[in-house]
Structures are given as structure tokens and as C-alpha cells.
Amino acid sequence: MAMRGVTVLFFQVLILCFQAKAWNPVRRSYEVKQEATTLGNVHLITECMHVTSEEGEFSFIKLPPTRSTSSWKGTGGGRGLGESWSGLIEMESDTMLAGDGSGGEPLVANGGGGGGGGPAATVCGVYFVADPDQIIEITMKQVNVECRTGGLMAFVDGWELNGQYFPGEQDHEQRLERRVQEFCSEQAPPQWSTKAVTPAKVWVFRSSQNCALVQYRIPVRGSFVISARFLHNSKPCHIMAEGLAPYYMLRNYGQPKNCTLTALFPAVVSVIALEVGPVDKNVHYCERVRSDDKLEVGGSTGLDPHQMIKASTICGRSGGRMDLDQSILCGTTSVRLVSSGQYNNQAMITIRMAEEADLRLAAVMCAM
Ligand SMILES: *[C@@H]1O[C@H](CO)[C@@H](O)[C@H](O)[C@H]1NC(C)=O
């Protein structure tokens, strides 16, 4: 239930993108909105899905309604916090709160009956996106979000929507459990909980790529203040494309890893230059050839590039400039550079928002 709210917002953002025909104006409208709600240097978070490409302080506050209808009686069990968000949400909406099977004490909310899963339990998020060669550092300056009343916060190394993640679960160097750090006032994130909890609760998180997410669920009351800083990343692998850069580079730096470039809009992807695999091979399609080093272009409805419908798979070396345009008419457009570690692979890519004229040339179309 709760996540559905985010879905609707996600599509609203997509529709906004369409209307604006470019991400740039969309970003500006966010900035304008933020200016309007800025107190000194602090951005006030007023929307459930708050997308920003700005550094600075962000604060959220929720006061209890005048007539409290909450019947939450949560008991924040230690390891139960390790539950994934979706797990928690299912638990809430089911209100059948038996053991969760994960072995830990579940975050139990009982006695509520029909109350669970209502608007009060909505999961919201502050979605940060920086330049491709930056990572995001988030400092939790204040956390007044109590597990006791069903509240929870999480730092996500990447973005999450409807249970899908960018970078994809299979593509990220860290396992998902390590990428999602849950916490609340009474409970430090796992990486801090072994040591003495910092008295002032100053927790600092860093993302591995240019996007990060701070999720929060505050059913009754609570507040938080976070501070975001963008730091330089000398070897970017996964990139959330904002559509502002003239081109994007995907590189593996000789490593056995997969790097992805994702844009949250239907796009025309153009591969400008390619160096993937053995030196003596020209650029060719390699869907059918068994090849450990390749560039995949495609699209999907969700966030995870690993689950995309492929438009093409190409290998080889272009020498000079080439133009291989492909229209990907999906909510999410992705390019994946798959590398065995045997070669220094790289690809230069441009992405622009698809326009009406590009519809005819669609290489991939998703239900939207
Ligand atoms: C990269 O992706 C390929 C194919 O999608 C997969 O077989 C491989 O295990 C991945 N490698 C890494 C290091 O994640």
C-alpha cells in the first residue's frame, strides 16, 4: 500500500519530464520550489518524493494530528530492523504479524487492526542526484524518528522505487543488506551498533555513485535534519543520468565489473565511441556470440537495469566516432557495460529525451 504512493509519484515525475521535454527545466522547477521553502540554508522537505541535485541541509518535521487516531504499539526489536522496507510494509498492510521468518525479532505493530498501511505509514524519500563524477555524503544531524511509534529511516546507496534498485542488485559491488542502512532514534545503523553509539547521533553515510536516497516512514510524529555534500569520484562506474551532460563515459578500468548508465525517461541513446573486448575486432552486434565483454542498451519499467529489455548488444572497437542511435521508449533507459576484467573497456554515450519523431524508430517499447 505504502509503496504505491511512491509509484504514483514516480509516474508524475515521468509525466513532468515529458511535459517539460527535458530534465533541465524539471530540475529548475524543483529549485524554484526549494527556494520558496528554504529557511536560511535549510531546505524544507514538503513532498513525499523529493528529488534534488543540491547540497546543503534538508529538514523534515511532522507534528501529530490534533486528534490522535494512532494505535501503534511497536516494540522495536533489535534485529528486526534488518527487515527490508517492503517486508515491513507487507507486514503492516497484512496486519498479520506473525514471525517474519528472518530469525530476528520482528518490528511488531499490533493492536491496530485496520489502521496499518494507511497514509500514516507511507514511505517517503529524499532522492539525491549529483554529477556523474560525484558521490553523495549524507550526515544525519538530527533524528527524532522513533521505532516505538512505527517510525523508521534508511540510507540507501542508490535509488529505490517499487522494490527495484539502481544500481541493480546484481551490478552493485555491495550486497543489498549493506546498501540499505536502517535506523531510528533508539537504534543505530548496524555498522554503528557494535561500538558505543555516538552521543550526538551524527551518522555519516556515503554512496558509491552519484545517487543516494534517504527514506523515512513517520506514521505519527517525528523530524530529522540531514546534510548532503557531493564529493569527487575519480572512477565512476554507475551513473544516474540527469540528461544535462553532453555525453557520458562508461569505463571498467580493467576491472571485472558491470557499470551502468540509467536515465529515468524515454530516451534516444547514441553510442559515440566504443572500445569493448579484443583490440582486433570492429564494432559488431554480439547478442548471439558468447562474449564476456559487451555493451547492452535497453529499457525497463522499473529501476533495475539488470531487468531491462535489450535493444542491442554490441562489442568491438570503433576507432573513431560513430553514431548508433536507438530509441528506448520506456520509463527507464539503461546502458550496461559488462566486463570480464580481461580488457580495458569504455564507451562514450549521449542520451537525449525521446521526442515524438523518435517514436517510429523505437528499438524497445515498454508498457507505460
Ligand atoms: C556482470 O554481468 C554478467 C551478465 O549480465 C554476469 O554474468 C556477471 O556475473 C556480472 N559480473 C559481475 C562482476 O557482477
Ligand as a Chemical Component Dictionary entry (heavy atoms), coordinates in Angstrom:
data_LIG
# 
_chem_comp.id                   LIG 
_chem_comp.type                 NON-POLYMER 
_chem_comp.pdbx_formal_charge   0 
_chem_comp.three_letter_code    LIG 
# 
loop_
_chem_comp_atom.comp_id 
_chem_comp_atom.atom_id 
_chem_comp_atom.alt_atom_id 
_chem_comp_atom.type_symbol 
_chem_comp_atom.charge 
_chem_comp_atom.model_Cartn_x 
_chem_comp_atom.model_Cartn_y 
_chem_comp_atom.model_Cartn_z 
_chem_comp_atom.pdbx_ordinal 
LIG C1 C1 C 0 28.182 -8.914  -14.989 1  
LIG O1 O1 O 0 27.055 -9.242  -15.759 2  
LIG C2 C2 C 0 27.117 -10.531 -16.329 3  
LIG C3 C3 C 0 25.992 -10.721 -17.310 4  
LIG O2 O2 O 0 24.897 -9.890  -17.082 5  
LIG C4 C4 C 0 27.111 -11.551 -15.216 6  
LIG O3 O3 O 0 27.159 -12.862 -15.730 7  
LIG C5 C5 C 0 28.322 -11.298 -14.320 8  
LIG O4 O4 O 0 28.269 -12.171 -13.214 9  
LIG C6 C6 C 0 28.362 -9.882  -13.832 10 
LIG N1 N1 N 0 29.645 -9.641  -13.192 11 
LIG C7 C7 C 0 29.760 -9.010  -12.042 12 
LIG C8 C8 C 0 31.144 -8.880  -11.512 13 
LIG O5 O5 O 0 28.807 -8.585  -11.431 14 
# 
loop_
_chem_comp_bond.comp_id 
_chem_comp_bond.atom_id_1 
_chem_comp_bond.atom_id_2 
_chem_comp_bond.value_order 
_chem_comp_bond.pdbx_ordinal 
LIG C1 O1 SING 1  
LIG C1 C6 SING 2  
LIG O1 C2 SING 3  
LIG C2 C3 SING 4  
LIG C2 C4 SING 5  
LIG C3 O2 SING 6  
LIG C4 O3 SING 7  
LIG C4 C5 SING 8  
LIG C5 O4 SING 9  
LIG C5 C6 SING 10 
LIG C6 N1 SING 11 
LIG N1 C7 SING 12 
LIG C7 C8 SING 13 
LIG C7 O5 DOUB 14 
# 
